[in-house]
Amino acid sequence: MESNKTTHADYEYDLNSKYGQLKRQHKKITAQLQQQRERVEKLETALNTIWIDPMTIKLAQEIAGNALAVDDCLVKAALKELEATDA
């Protein structure tokens, strides 16, 4: 008759098997976490780019507005000079 007793070698085999399984799961989860981190970084970069655009547009509008204001002042000054010379 065979014995149903679990030997030290059986326990060791089970532990090694479970350890290997846990190690594989850990490796898989670590890879998934790394992929998630990369996705988050890409999304953060995209969001930062989107966030900068309105500020850049606002700055461009201010610069254009200032340029128009300067042009307007120059035109008015030139008109005053013409009026003064015509008078």
DSSP file (Angstrom, degrees, kcal/mol; ACC not computed):
  #  RESIDUE AA STRUCTURE BP1 BP2  ACC     N-H-->O    O-->H-N    N-H-->O    O-->H-N    TCO  KAPPA ALPHA  PHI   PSI    X-CA   Y-CA   Z-CA
    1    1 A M              0   0    0      0, 0.0     2,-0.2     0, 0.0     0, 0.0   0.000 360.0 360.0 360.0 143.1    0.0    0.0    0.0
    2    2 A E        -     0   0    0      1,-0.1     2,-0.3     2,-0.0     0, 0.0  -0.590 360.0-117.7 -86.1 150.6    1.1    3.5   -0.8
    3    3 A S        -     0   0    0     -2,-0.2    -1,-0.1     1,-0.1     0, 0.0  -0.664   9.4-154.6 -88.6 140.4    1.3    6.0    2.0
    4    4 A N        +     0   0    0     -2,-0.3     2,-0.2     2,-0.1    -1,-0.1   0.289  56.2 124.6 -92.4   8.2   -0.9    9.1    1.9
    5    5 A K        -     0   0    0      1,-0.1     2,-0.5     0, 0.0    -2,-0.1  -0.482  62.3-129.1 -73.5 136.8    1.6   11.0    4.0
    6    6 A T        -     0   0    0     -2,-0.2     2,-0.1     4,-0.0    -1,-0.1  -0.745  27.2-147.5 -86.0 128.0    2.9   14.3    2.6
    7    7 A T     >  -     0   0    0     -2,-0.5     4,-2.1     1,-0.1     5,-0.2  -0.432  26.0-106.6 -93.1 168.0    6.6   14.4    2.7
    8    8 A H  H  > S+     0   0    0      1,-0.2     4,-2.6     2,-0.2     5,-0.2   0.885 122.1  55.5 -57.4 -40.2    8.9   17.3    3.2
    9    9 A A  H  > S+     0   0    0      1,-0.2     4,-2.5     2,-0.2    -1,-0.2   0.870 104.9  52.8 -63.3 -37.5    9.8   17.1   -0.5
   10   10 A D  H  > S+     0   0    0      2,-0.2     4,-2.5     1,-0.2    -1,-0.2   0.929 110.9  46.2 -63.9 -44.9    6.1   17.4   -1.4
   11   11 A Y  H  X S+     0   0    0     -4,-2.1     4,-2.8     1,-0.2    -2,-0.2   0.916 112.9  50.3 -61.6 -43.4    5.8   20.6    0.7
   12   12 A E  H  X S+     0   0    0     -4,-2.6     4,-2.7     1,-0.2    -2,-0.2   0.906 110.4  49.4 -63.2 -41.7    8.9   22.0   -0.8
   13   13 A Y  H  X S+     0   0    0     -4,-2.5     4,-2.6     2,-0.2    -1,-0.2   0.927 112.2  48.4 -62.4 -45.3    7.6   21.3   -4.3
   14   14 A D  H  X S+     0   0    0     -4,-2.5     4,-2.7     2,-0.2     5,-0.2   0.919 112.8  48.1 -61.7 -43.8    4.3   23.0   -3.5
   15   15 A L  H  X S+     0   0    0     -4,-2.8     4,-2.9     2,-0.2    -2,-0.2   0.926 112.8  47.6 -63.5 -44.5    6.0   26.0   -2.1
   16   16 A N  H  X S+     0   0    0     -4,-2.7     4,-2.5     2,-0.2    -1,-0.2   0.894 112.4  50.4 -63.6 -38.7    8.4   26.3   -5.0
   17   17 A S  H  X S+     0   0    0     -4,-2.6     4,-2.2     2,-0.2    -2,-0.2   0.928 113.7  43.9 -64.1 -45.9    5.5   26.0   -7.4
   18   18 A K  H  X S+     0   0    0     -4,-2.7     4,-2.8     2,-0.2    -2,-0.2   0.880 112.4  53.3 -67.4 -38.1    3.5   28.6   -5.6
   19   19 A Y  H  X S+     0   0    0     -4,-2.9     4,-2.5    -5,-0.2    -2,-0.2   0.926 109.9  47.9 -61.9 -44.6    6.5   30.9   -5.4
   20   20 A G  H  X S+     0   0    0     -4,-2.5     4,-2.2     2,-0.2    -2,-0.2   0.902 112.0  49.9 -61.7 -41.9    7.1   30.6   -9.1
   21   21 A Q  H  X S+     0   0    0     -4,-2.2     4,-2.4     2,-0.2    -2,-0.2   0.928 112.3  46.8 -62.8 -45.7    3.4   31.3   -9.8
   22   22 A L  H  X S+     0   0    0     -4,-2.8     4,-2.7     1,-0.2    -2,-0.2   0.876 110.3  53.5 -64.0 -37.8    3.6   34.4   -7.5
   23   23 A K  H  X S+     0   0    0     -4,-2.5     4,-2.2     2,-0.2    -1,-0.2   0.907 110.1  47.0 -64.1 -41.9    6.8   35.5   -9.2
   24   24 A R  H  X S+     0   0    0     -4,-2.2     4,-2.4     2,-0.2    -2,-0.2   0.910 112.8  49.3 -65.3 -42.6    5.1   35.3  -12.6
   25   25 A Q  H  X S+     0   0    0     -4,-2.4     4,-2.9     2,-0.2     5,-0.2   0.910 110.6  50.8 -62.5 -41.6    2.1   37.2  -11.4
   26   26 A H  H  X S+     0   0    0     -4,-2.7     4,-2.6     1,-0.2    -2,-0.2   0.919 110.5  48.9 -61.3 -44.2    4.3   39.9   -9.8
   27   27 A K  H  X S+     0   0    0     -4,-2.2     4,-2.1     2,-0.2    -1,-0.2   0.910 113.0  47.5 -62.1 -43.2    6.2   40.3  -13.1
   28   28 A K  H  X S+     0   0    0     -4,-2.4     4,-2.3     2,-0.2    -2,-0.2   0.921 113.7  46.8 -64.8 -45.6    2.9   40.5  -15.1
   29   29 A I  H  X S+     0   0    0     -4,-2.9     4,-2.6     1,-0.2    -2,-0.2   0.890 110.7  52.7 -65.7 -39.8    1.4   43.1  -12.7
   30   30 A T  H  X S+     0   0    0     -4,-2.6     4,-2.2    -5,-0.2    -1,-0.2   0.906 109.7  48.9 -62.2 -41.8    4.6   45.1  -12.7
   31   31 A A  H  X S+     0   0    0     -4,-2.1     4,-2.2     2,-0.2    -2,-0.2   0.906 111.5  49.5 -63.7 -42.2    4.5   45.2  -16.5
   32   32 A Q  H  X S+     0   0    0     -4,-2.3     4,-2.4     1,-0.2    -2,-0.2   0.904 110.1  50.6 -64.1 -41.3    0.9   46.3  -16.4
   33   33 A L  H  X S+     0   0    0     -4,-2.6     4,-2.6     2,-0.2    -1,-0.2   0.904 109.0  51.4 -62.7 -40.9    1.7   49.0  -13.9
   34   34 A Q  H  X S+     0   0    0     -4,-2.2     4,-2.3     2,-0.2    -1,-0.2   0.909 109.7  49.9 -62.4 -41.9    4.5   50.3  -16.1
   35   35 A Q  H  X S+     0   0    0     -4,-2.2     4,-2.2     2,-0.2    -2,-0.2   0.906 110.9  49.7 -62.4 -41.1    2.2   50.4  -19.1
   36   36 A Q  H  X S+     0   0    0     -4,-2.4     4,-2.7     2,-0.2    -2,-0.2   0.907 109.2  51.8 -64.3 -41.4   -0.4   52.4  -17.0
   37   37 A R  H  X S+     0   0    0     -4,-2.6     4,-2.5     1,-0.2    -2,-0.2   0.919 109.9  49.2 -60.7 -43.3    2.3   54.8  -15.8
   38   38 A E  H  X S+     0   0    0     -4,-2.3     4,-2.3     2,-0.2    -1,-0.2   0.897 111.2  49.6 -63.4 -40.6    3.3   55.4  -19.5
   39   39 A R  H  X S+     0   0    0     -4,-2.2     4,-2.6     2,-0.2    -2,-0.2   0.919 110.8  49.6 -63.2 -43.2   -0.3   56.0  -20.4
   40   40 A V  H  X S+     0   0    0     -4,-2.7     4,-2.9     1,-0.2    -2,-0.2   0.915 110.0  51.1 -62.7 -42.9   -0.7   58.4  -17.6
   41   41 A E  H  X S+     0   0    0     -4,-2.5     4,-2.4     2,-0.2    -1,-0.2   0.914 110.9  48.5 -60.9 -42.7    2.4   60.3  -18.6
   42   42 A K  H  X S+     0   0    0     -4,-2.3     4,-2.5     2,-0.2    -2,-0.2   0.920 113.0  47.7 -63.2 -43.3    1.2   60.6  -22.2
   43   43 A L  H  X S+     0   0    0     -4,-2.6     4,-2.9     2,-0.2    -2,-0.2   0.903 111.2  50.6 -64.9 -40.9   -2.2   61.8  -21.0
   44   44 A E  H  X S+     0   0    0     -4,-2.9     4,-2.7     2,-0.2    -2,-0.2   0.913 110.9  49.3 -63.1 -41.5   -0.6   64.4  -18.7
   45   45 A T  H  X S+     0   0    0     -4,-2.4     4,-2.2     2,-0.2    -2,-0.2   0.925 112.4  47.8 -62.3 -43.9    1.6   65.6  -21.5
   46   46 A A  H  X S+     0   0    0     -4,-2.5     4,-2.5     2,-0.2    -2,-0.2   0.923 112.8  48.4 -63.0 -43.8   -1.5   65.9  -23.8
   47   47 A L  H  X S+     0   0    0     -4,-2.9     4,-2.6     1,-0.2    -2,-0.2   0.899 110.7  50.7 -64.4 -40.3   -3.4   67.7  -21.0
   48   48 A N  H  X S+     0   0    0     -4,-2.7     4,-1.9     2,-0.2    -1,-0.2   0.891 110.8  49.8 -63.6 -38.9   -0.5   70.1  -20.4
   49   49 A T  H  X S+     0   0    0     -4,-2.2     4,-1.7     2,-0.2    -2,-0.2   0.925 112.4  46.8 -64.7 -44.6   -0.3   70.8  -24.1
   50   50 A I  H  < S+     0   0    0     -4,-2.5    -2,-0.2     1,-0.2    -1,-0.2   0.890 111.6  52.1 -63.7 -38.9   -4.0   71.5  -24.3
   51   51 A W  H  X S+     0   0    0     -4,-2.6     4,-0.8     1,-0.2    -1,-0.2   0.858 108.3  50.7 -67.7 -34.8   -3.8   73.7  -21.2
   52   52 A I  H  X S+     0   0    0     -4,-1.9     4,-2.8     1,-0.2     5,-0.2   0.865  96.9  70.5 -70.5 -36.5   -1.0   75.8  -22.7
   53   53 A D  H  X S+     0   0    0     -4,-1.7     4,-2.8     1,-0.2     5,-0.2   0.888  97.1  47.3 -54.0 -48.4   -2.9   76.4  -26.0
   54   54 A P  H  > S+     0   0    0      0, 0.0     4,-2.5     0, 0.0    -1,-0.2   0.899 114.5  48.4 -61.3 -37.1   -5.5   78.8  -24.5
   55   55 A M  H  X S+     0   0    0     -4,-0.8     4,-2.4    -3,-0.2    -2,-0.2   0.898 112.1  48.8 -68.3 -38.9   -2.8   80.7  -22.7
   56   56 A T  H  X S+     0   0    0     -4,-2.8     4,-2.6     2,-0.2    -1,-0.2   0.911 111.5  49.7 -65.6 -42.1   -0.7   80.9  -25.8
   57   57 A I  H  X S+     0   0    0     -4,-2.8     4,-2.6    -5,-0.2    -2,-0.2   0.926 110.7  50.2 -61.5 -45.0   -3.8   82.1  -27.8
   58   58 A K  H  X S+     0   0    0     -4,-2.5     4,-2.3     1,-0.2    -2,-0.2   0.918 111.5  48.2 -60.3 -43.9   -4.5   84.8  -25.2
   59   59 A L  H  X S+     0   0    0     -4,-2.4     4,-2.6     1,-0.2    -1,-0.2   0.915 111.1  50.2 -62.9 -43.6   -0.9   86.0  -25.3
   60   60 A A  H  X S+     0   0    0     -4,-2.6     4,-2.7     1,-0.2    -2,-0.2   0.892 110.1  50.8 -62.4 -39.9   -1.0   86.1  -29.1
   61   61 A Q  H  X S+     0   0    0     -4,-2.6     4,-2.8     2,-0.2    -1,-0.2   0.906 110.6  49.0 -63.7 -41.4   -4.2   88.1  -28.9
   62   62 A E  H  X S+     0   0    0     -4,-2.3     4,-2.7     2,-0.2    -2,-0.2   0.921 112.3  47.8 -64.4 -43.0   -2.6   90.5  -26.5
   63   63 A I  H  X S+     0   0    0     -4,-2.6     4,-2.5     2,-0.2    -2,-0.2   0.931 113.9  46.8 -62.8 -45.4    0.4   90.9  -28.7
   64   64 A A  H  X S+     0   0    0     -4,-2.7     4,-2.5     2,-0.2    -2,-0.2   0.906 112.5  50.5 -63.0 -41.2   -1.7   91.5  -31.8
   65   65 A G  H  X S+     0   0    0     -4,-2.8     4,-2.4     2,-0.2    -2,-0.2   0.905 110.9  48.6 -63.1 -42.1   -3.9   93.9  -29.9
   66   66 A N  H  X S+     0   0    0     -4,-2.7     4,-2.5     2,-0.2    -2,-0.2   0.905 111.0  50.6 -64.1 -41.1   -0.8   95.8  -28.7
   67   67 A A  H  X S+     0   0    0     -4,-2.5     4,-2.6     2,-0.2    -2,-0.2   0.912 111.5  47.8 -63.4 -42.0    0.5   95.9  -32.3
   68   68 A L  H  X S+     0   0    0     -4,-2.5     4,-2.8     2,-0.2    -1,-0.2   0.897 110.8  51.7 -64.8 -39.5   -2.8   97.2  -33.6
   69   69 A A  H  X S+     0   0    0     -4,-2.4     4,-2.4     2,-0.2    -2,-0.2   0.910 110.8  47.7 -63.9 -41.4   -2.9   99.8  -30.8
   70   70 A V  H  X S+     0   0    0     -4,-2.5     4,-2.5     2,-0.2    -2,-0.2   0.930 112.9  48.6 -64.0 -45.4    0.6  101.0  -31.8
   71   71 A D  H  X S+     0   0    0     -4,-2.6     4,-2.6     1,-0.2    -2,-0.2   0.913 111.1  50.9 -59.8 -42.7   -0.3  101.1  -35.5
   72   72 A D  H  X S+     0   0    0     -4,-2.8     4,-2.5     1,-0.2    -1,-0.2   0.908 110.4  48.7 -61.9 -43.4   -3.5  103.1  -34.6
   73   73 A C  H  X S+     0   0    0     -4,-2.4     4,-2.7     2,-0.2    -1,-0.2   0.905 111.5  49.7 -63.9 -41.6   -1.4  105.6  -32.5
   74   74 A L  H  X S+     0   0    0     -4,-2.5     4,-2.5     2,-0.2    -2,-0.2   0.907 111.3  49.0 -63.7 -41.3    1.1  106.0  -35.4
   75   75 A V  H  X S+     0   0    0     -4,-2.6     4,-2.5     2,-0.2    -2,-0.2   0.932 112.5  47.7 -64.1 -45.0   -1.7  106.5  -37.9
   76   76 A K  H  X S+     0   0    0     -4,-2.5     4,-2.4     2,-0.2    -2,-0.2   0.911 112.7  48.9 -62.4 -42.2   -3.4  109.1  -35.6
   77   77 A A  H  X S+     0   0    0     -4,-2.7     4,-2.2     1,-0.2    -1,-0.2   0.912 111.6  49.1 -64.4 -41.1    0.0  110.9  -35.1
   78   78 A A  H  X S+     0   0    0     -4,-2.5     4,-2.4     2,-0.2    -2,-0.2   0.899 110.8  50.5 -64.9 -40.0    0.6  110.9  -38.8
   79   79 A L  H  X S+     0   0    0     -4,-2.5     4,-2.7     2,-0.2    -2,-0.2   0.894 109.3  51.0 -64.0 -40.1   -2.9  112.3  -39.4
   80   80 A K  H  X S+     0   0    0     -4,-2.4     4,-2.5     2,-0.2    -2,-0.2   0.910 110.1  49.9 -63.2 -41.1   -2.3  115.1  -36.9
   81   81 A E  H  X S+     0   0    0     -4,-2.2     4,-2.5     2,-0.2    -2,-0.2   0.920 111.4  48.4 -62.8 -43.1    1.0  116.0  -38.6
   82   82 A L  H  X S+     0   0    0     -4,-2.4     4,-2.1     1,-0.2    -2,-0.2   0.913 112.4  48.5 -62.9 -42.4   -0.7  116.1  -41.9
   83   83 A E  H  X S+     0   0    0     -4,-2.7     4,-1.6     1,-0.2    -1,-0.2   0.895 111.5  50.7 -63.9 -39.2   -3.5  118.3  -40.5
   84   84 A A  H  < S+     0   0    0     -4,-2.5    -2,-0.2     1,-0.2    -1,-0.2   0.900 113.0  44.8 -67.2 -39.8   -0.9  120.6  -38.9
   85   85 A T  H  < S+     0   0    0     -4,-2.5    -1,-0.2     1,-0.2    -2,-0.2   0.818 113.1  51.5 -73.9 -29.5    1.0  121.0  -42.1
   86   86 A D  H  <        0   0    0     -4,-2.1    -1,-0.2     1,-0.2    -2,-0.2   0.787 360.0 360.0 -74.5 -27.4   -2.2  121.5  -44.1
   87   87 A A     <        0   0    0     -4,-1.6    -1,-0.2    -5,-0.2    -2,-0.2   0.489 360.0 360.0 -79.9 360.0   -3.4  124.2  -41.8
